[in-house]
């Protein structure tokens, strides 16, 4: 078999196991699909759901990766209507929809009952090649390189979309809980959207970094003043974007919301939120979970990021070091998005 007929992938052979680099035969894209040469793929905490077999239908060996940036190498039948070989594209958590479930028939593709997440429904981007359906593709603007674009396909679109679909309007007080992998993007987006931006994190030492990201205010969640009281001292938050995967920290923001304020939850924690009905009823507060975003949402995120100079903070490692990158991400040591590169 010639070198050009194979590609490398980082796979996990069994639940919780280590990554291994394997060679596979290069596949051909079927109807409505394209083959993407992967230039970069972000390492997201959600990848652990598949590596650890924590969701139904995971099949091993698993090739994770749903923050993909690359170039179209081959078009399947029907894909040539909108795409060309060489087009730069991103594929995120939204890796395609079924088109026939009730949400899809209502045009709400993001909550498709059979959502095709890369690394779950099909092999993901910890590889040199990915086969993806055309409805998963977002165009990457020339101003963004692959390493910057890749994390935008999940971390970026989730924070950007969570804010733009919220009830906040320019000038409103908006708080971002957590300034890690998601939150450091959320603060940048909130400021660029014209919100009076509050960053909330643990420790006084992060205040300067929060201001560098664009925050107008910083709240140390470990200080003597509670997060809720600190938010109320600023007038109450119209929206809190909860990026931290910590139910206790998320719960602590609820009483800091303004009347009819909205808590938008994007940080995933299996522990329940400790919110009582009375906290919500008297002032009409809303708690809402926000999933990622469709391919068009990803494309909008990329365009806005290019326009406003918003970039993720990344650490790049070669595909061969997938195990190292994944473990660093899981340990919380990544600053802030690990990105695998193939070229």
C-alpha positions as CSV (number, residue, x, y, z in Angstrom):
1,X,0.0,0.0,0.0
2,X,1.5,3.4,-1.0
3,X,2.0,6.2,1.5
4,X,-0.6,8.4,-0.2
5,X,-3.3,5.7,0.3
6,X,-3.1,5.7,4.1
7,X,-3.6,8.3,6.8
8,X,-2.7,8.4,10.5
9,X,-5.3,8.6,13.4
10,X,-5.0,8.7,17.1
11,X,-7.5,6.2,18.5
12,X,-8.5,4.7,21.8
13,X,-9.1,1.0,21.6
14,X,-11.1,0.5,24.8
15,X,-12.9,2.7,27.3
16,X,-10.5,4.8,29.3
17,X,-7.5,3.4,27.4
18,X,-4.5,5.3,26.1
19,X,-4.2,6.8,22.6
20,X,-2.3,4.9,19.9
21,X,-1.3,6.1,16.5
22,X,-2.6,3.8,13.8
23,X,-2.6,3.8,10.0
24,X,-5.8,3.4,8.0
25,X,-6.7,3.3,4.4
26,X,-7.9,6.6,3.1
27,X,-11.7,6.5,2.6
28,X,-13.8,7.9,-0.2
29,X,-16.6,10.3,0.7
30,X,-20.1,9.0,-0.1
31,X,-23.0,11.1,-1.4
32,X,-23.5,14.4,0.5
33,X,-20.1,14.0,2.2
34,X,-16.6,15.4,1.7
35,X,-13.1,14.2,2.7
36,X,-11.3,16.9,4.8
37,X,-7.6,17.0,5.2
38,X,-7.2,18.0,8.9
39,X,-4.8,20.8,9.6
40,X,-5.7,21.2,13.3
41,X,-8.1,19.7,15.8
42,X,-8.9,21.1,19.3
43,X,-8.8,18.9,22.3
44,X,-12.1,19.5,24.2
45,X,-13.2,18.3,27.6
46,X,-16.3,16.7,26.0
47,X,-14.0,14.2,24.2
48,X,-13.8,12.4,27.6
49,X,-17.4,11.4,27.1
50,X,-16.4,9.2,24.2
51,X,-13.0,8.1,25.4
52,X,-14.6,6.9,28.6
53,X,-17.7,5.4,27.0
54,X,-20.0,7.7,29.0
55,X,-22.7,8.1,26.3
56,X,-24.8,5.5,24.6
57,X,-23.7,4.2,21.2
58,X,-20.0,4.8,21.5
59,X,-18.1,2.3,19.4
60,X,-14.5,1.3,19.9
61,X,-11.9,2.0,18.6
62,X,-12.8,5.7,19.0
63,X,-11.1,8.5,17.2
64,X,-12.3,11.7,19.1
65,X,-12.2,15.3,18.0
66,X,-15.0,17.8,17.2
67,X,-13.0,21.0,16.8
68,X,-11.7,20.4,13.3
69,X,-10.1,22.8,10.8
70,X,-8.8,21.7,7.5
71,X,-9.3,21.7,3.7
72,X,-11.6,19.8,1.4
73,X,-9.6,17.1,-0.5
74,X,-12.4,15.2,-2.2
75,X,-16.1,15.8,-2.9
76,X,-18.8,13.1,-2.7
77,X,-21.7,13.1,-5.1
78,X,-23.9,16.2,-4.6
79,X,-21.3,18.1,-2.5
80,X,-20.1,20.0,-5.6
81,X,-23.2,22.2,-5.4
82,X,-21.8,24.4,-2.7
83,X,-18.2,23.3,-2.1
84,X,-14.9,23.0,-4.0
85,X,-11.7,21.0,-3.5
86,X,-9.4,23.3,-1.5
87,X,-12.1,25.1,0.5
88,X,-11.0,25.8,4.1
89,X,-13.6,24.4,6.4
90,X,-14.4,23.8,10.1
91,X,-16.5,21.0,11.7
92,X,-17.6,21.3,15.3
93,X,-19.8,19.5,17.8
94,X,-22.5,19.9,15.3
95,X,-21.3,17.3,12.8
96,X,-24.6,17.0,10.9
97,X,-28.2,16.3,11.5
98,X,-30.6,13.6,10.5
99,X,-33.1,15.9,8.7
100,X,-36.2,13.9,9.6
101,X,-36.7,14.1,13.4
102,X,-39.3,16.6,14.7
103,X,-36.7,19.3,15.7
104,X,-35.0,19.0,12.2
105,X,-38.4,19.3,10.5
106,X,-39.0,22.4,12.6
107,X,-35.6,23.8,11.5
108,X,-34.0,23.5,14.9
109,X,-31.1,21.3,13.8
110,X,-28.9,21.9,16.8
111,X,-31.2,19.8,19.0
112,X,-31.6,17.0,16.4
113,X,-32.5,13.8,18.2
114,X,-29.8,12.0,16.1
115,X,-27.1,14.7,16.1
116,X,-24.0,13.5,14.4
117,X,-21.2,14.5,16.7
118,X,-17.7,13.8,15.3
119,X,-15.9,11.2,17.5
120,X,-19.3,9.6,18.3
121,X,-21.3,9.3,15.1
122,X,-18.2,9.0,12.9
123,X,-14.4,9.2,13.3
124,X,-13.4,12.6,14.6
125,X,-10.5,15.0,14.0
126,X,-7.6,13.4,16.0
127,X,-6.5,12.3,12.5
128,X,-5.1,13.4,9.2
129,X,-8.4,12.8,7.4
130,X,-12.1,13.1,8.2
131,X,-15.2,12.2,6.3
132,X,-17.9,14.7,7.1
133,X,-21.5,15.5,5.8
134,X,-21.9,18.7,3.9
135,X,-24.3,20.2,6.4
136,X,-21.5,20.1,9.1
137,X,-19.2,22.4,7.1
138,X,-18.4,26.0,8.0
139,X,-16.2,28.2,5.9
140,X,-13.0,29.5,7.5
141,X,-12.2,33.1,6.7
142,X,-8.8,33.9,5.3
143,X,-7.9,36.0,8.4
144,X,-8.0,32.9,10.7
145,X,-5.4,30.2,10.6
146,X,-6.4,26.6,11.3
147,X,-5.1,26.5,14.9
148,X,-7.2,29.5,15.8
149,X,-10.3,28.3,13.8
150,X,-10.4,24.8,15.3
151,X,-11.4,25.7,18.9
152,X,-13.9,28.1,17.5
153,X,-15.9,25.2,16.1
154,X,-17.0,24.2,19.7
155,X,-15.6,26.4,22.5
156,X,-16.0,29.5,20.3
157,X,-19.5,28.9,18.9
158,X,-20.8,27.8,22.3
159,X,-19.9,31.0,24.0
160,X,-20.6,33.3,21.1
161,X,-23.9,31.8,20.4
162,X,-24.8,31.5,24.1
163,X,-24.4,35.3,24.3
164,X,-26.0,36.4,21.1
165,X,-29.1,34.2,21.7
166,X,-29.5,35.5,25.2
167,X,-31.7,38.3,26.4
168,X,-28.8,40.7,26.8
169,X,-28.5,43.8,24.6
170,X,-25.5,46.2,24.2
171,X,-24.9,48.1,27.4
172,X,-26.4,45.4,29.6
173,X,-24.4,43.9,32.5
174,X,-23.3,40.5,31.5
175,X,-21.2,38.2,33.7
176,X,-19.0,35.3,32.5
177,X,-18.4,32.7,35.1
178,X,-15.0,31.1,34.6
179,X,-12.2,32.3,32.4
180,X,-10.7,29.0,31.3
181,X,-11.0,27.2,28.0
182,X,-14.6,28.5,27.3
183,X,-14.6,31.6,29.5
184,X,-11.6,33.3,28.1
185,X,-13.4,33.4,24.8
186,X,-16.7,34.3,26.4
187,X,-15.2,37.4,28.0
188,X,-13.8,38.5,24.7
189,X,-17.1,38.0,22.9
190,X,-19.1,39.8,25.6
191,X,-16.9,42.8,25.5
192,X,-16.9,42.9,21.7
193,X,-20.7,42.7,21.6
194,X,-21.0,45.8,23.7
195,X,-21.9,44.4,27.0
196,X,-20.7,45.8,30.3
197,X,-18.6,42.7,31.0
198,X,-18.0,41.0,34.4
199,X,-15.5,38.1,34.7
200,X,-15.9,35.8,37.7
201,X,-13.2,33.4,38.7
202,X,-11.3,32.1,41.7
203,X,-8.5,34.2,43.2
204,X,-7.5,37.9,43.0
205,X,-4.5,37.1,40.8
206,X,-6.7,36.6,37.8
207,X,-8.1,40.1,37.8
208,X,-5.4,41.5,35.5
209,X,-5.9,38.7,33.0
210,X,-9.6,39.3,33.0
211,X,-9.1,43.0,32.2
212,X,-6.7,42.0,29.3
213,X,-9.5,39.9,27.8
214,X,-11.8,43.0,27.9
215,X,-13.7,42.6,31.2
216,X,-14.8,45.9,32.8
217,X,-15.1,44.3,36.2
218,X,-13.7,41.3,38.0
219,X,-15.2,39.3,40.8
220,X,-13.1,37.0,42.9
221,X,-15.4,34.1,43.9
222,X,-13.2,33.3,46.9
223,X,-13.5,36.8,48.4
224,X,-15.5,37.6,51.6
225,X,-18.3,39.3,49.5
226,X,-20.5,36.7,47.8
227,X,-20.6,36.5,44.0
228,X,-24.4,37.4,44.2
229,X,-23.8,40.4,46.4
230,X,-20.9,41.6,44.1
231,X,-23.1,41.3,41.0
232,X,-26.0,43.2,42.8
233,X,-23.6,45.9,43.7
234,X,-23.0,46.4,40.0
235,X,-26.7,46.6,39.4
236,X,-27.5,42.9,38.9
237,X,-26.6,40.9,35.8
238,X,-29.0,40.7,32.8
239,X,-27.2,37.5,31.8
240,X,-24.7,35.2,33.5
241,X,-22.9,32.9,31.0
242,X,-21.8,29.9,33.2
243,X,-18.8,28.4,31.5
244,X,-17.3,26.8,34.6
245,X,-18.2,23.1,35.0
246,X,-19.0,23.5,38.7
247,X,-22.6,23.4,39.8
248,X,-21.9,25.1,43.2
249,X,-20.3,28.1,41.5
250,X,-23.1,28.3,38.9
251,X,-25.7,28.2,41.7
252,X,-23.9,31.0,43.5
253,X,-24.7,33.4,40.6
254,X,-28.4,33.1,40.6
255,X,-29.2,35.7,43.3
256,X,-26.9,38.1,41.4
257,X,-29.2,38.2,38.4
258,X,-31.3,41.3,37.8
259,X,-35.1,40.9,37.6
260,X,-35.9,38.8,34.6
261,X,-32.3,38.0,34.4
262,X,-31.1,34.9,32.6
263,X,-28.6,32.2,33.6
264,X,-27.2,30.5,30.5
265,X,-25.5,27.2,31.4
266,X,-22.8,25.8,29.1
267,X,-20.4,24.3,31.7
268,X,-21.2,20.6,32.0
269,X,-21.3,19.2,35.6
270,X,-23.3,16.0,36.5
271,X,-24.0,17.4,39.9
272,X,-27.5,19.1,40.2
273,X,-27.9,22.9,40.6
274,X,-29.1,24.0,44.0
275,X,-31.7,26.4,42.9
276,X,-35.1,26.8,44.6
277,X,-38.3,27.8,42.7
278,X,-38.7,30.9,44.9
279,X,-35.3,32.2,43.7
280,X,-36.8,32.2,40.2
281,X,-40.5,33.0,40.7
282,X,-40.5,36.4,42.4
283,X,-38.3,38.2,40.0
284,X,-39.0,36.1,36.8
285,X,-35.5,34.7,36.4
286,X,-34.7,32.2,33.7
287,X,-32.3,29.2,33.7
288,X,-31.4,27.9,30.3
289,X,-29.1,25.2,29.0
290,X,-27.4,26.2,25.7
291,X,-26.0,23.6,23.3
292,X,-23.2,24.5,20.8
293,X,-24.3,25.8,17.4
294,X,-25.0,24.7,13.8
295,X,-22.5,24.9,11.0
296,X,-23.9,28.3,10.1
297,X,-23.5,29.4,13.7
298,X,-19.8,28.2,13.6
299,X,-19.4,30.2,10.4
300,X,-20.9,33.3,12.0
301,X,-18.5,32.8,15.0
302,X,-15.5,32.6,12.8
303,X,-16.5,35.7,10.8
304,X,-17.1,37.7,14.0
305,X,-13.9,36.5,15.5
306,X,-12.0,37.6,12.4
307,X,-13.8,41.0,12.4
308,X,-13.0,41.8,16.0
309,X,-9.6,40.2,16.4
310,X,-10.8,37.5,18.8
311,X,-8.5,34.5,19.1
312,X,-8.3,31.5,21.5
313,X,-5.2,31.0,23.6
314,X,-3.8,27.8,22.4
315,X,-1.0,25.3,22.9
316,X,-0.1,23.2,19.8
317,X,1.3,19.7,19.8
318,X,1.7,17.2,16.9
319,X,-0.8,14.4,16.3
320,X,1.7,11.9,17.7
321,X,1.4,13.6,21.1
322,X,-2.4,13.2,21.3
323,X,-2.1,11.2,24.6
324,X,0.0,14.0,26.2
325,X,-2.4,16.7,24.9
326,X,-5.5,14.9,26.2
327,X,-4.1,14.2,29.6
328,X,-2.9,17.9,30.0
329,X,-6.4,19.0,29.1
330,X,-8.0,16.6,31.5
331,X,-5.7,17.7,34.3
332,X,-6.7,21.3,33.9
333,X,-3.1,22.4,33.1
334,X,-3.9,23.5,29.5
335,X,-3.7,27.3,28.9
336,X,-6.3,27.3,27.5
337,X,-7.0,25.1,24.5
338,X,-4.8,22.2,23.4
339,X,-4.7,21.9,19.6
340,X,-3.3,18.9,17.6
341,X,-1.6,19.7,14.4
342,X,-0.9,17.4,11.4
343,X,1.2,19.6,9.2
